[in-house]
Amino acid sequence: MTATVENLKNEARQLSVREREDLAYAILEEISPDELMEEQMEIVAQRIENVRLGKSKLIPMEEAFRRMDAAAKGSR
């Protein structure tokens, strides 16, 4: 993340909840669905490549859900 982004995040934290909400919506409105899909597909391709190269491993869906449930319960 660039220093600019970090600075913007720090400044945004100083805003009220309503102002942060307005800012978030304004930013999201600037992103086209095509841009978002393209970026998501790049992430998917990288993850597939990581599995292919042995950098990541797949786990069964049931295990993934178990981990998500445990994480959600731990954050409460």
N, C-alpha and C positions, 0 to 999 in steps of 0.2 A: 504494500500500500504506500502510496506516495505521501510526502509531507503535506501536500495540499489537501489530500483527502483526510488525513489525520487532523489537520487544522479545522477543516470544515466540520468534522465530527465533534471536535471539542467545542466549537462555537454552537453547534446545534444542541448540545447538551445544556447550554445556558438558556435555551428557549423554553417557553411554557409548553405544556403538553399539547395544547391547541395549536401553537405555532409549529411544533415539530410535526404534528399531524398534517397541517397544511403544506409544510415543506416536503414531506414524504409523498403526498399525493401529487404535488407539482413535479417532483422528480420522476415519479412513475408514469405520469402522463407524457413525458418526453421520450419514453422507451417504446418503440414500436414492437408489436407482437413478433414480427419477423426477426428483429435484432435479438429479442429475448430467446426465441427458439434456436437461433443460430448459436448463441452462447451456450445454451443448455446442451445442444448436440455436441459442441466441442468438449464439454465436460464429460459427457457420456463416452465419446471416442477415447478420451484420455484414460478414463477408468477401465474401459475394455482393454486398452493397450497395457495398462498396469497389471491387469490380471494375466494377460498373455505373456508378459515378461516375468511373471512371478513376483512382482512388487506388491501385489495385493492378492488376497484370496477370497473366494466366495464363501458365504456361509448359508446354511439353509434358511428359508424364509421364517420358519418358526423360531429359530435362534435370533434372527434380527428383531422380530416382534418382541421376544422375551427381553432382549437388551433395551429396546425402546421403552417398554413398560417399566422396567427397573429404573431406567434413567428418569422417567417422568415421575415415578414415585419418590425418587431421591431428591427431586428438585422442589418438592412441596414443603 
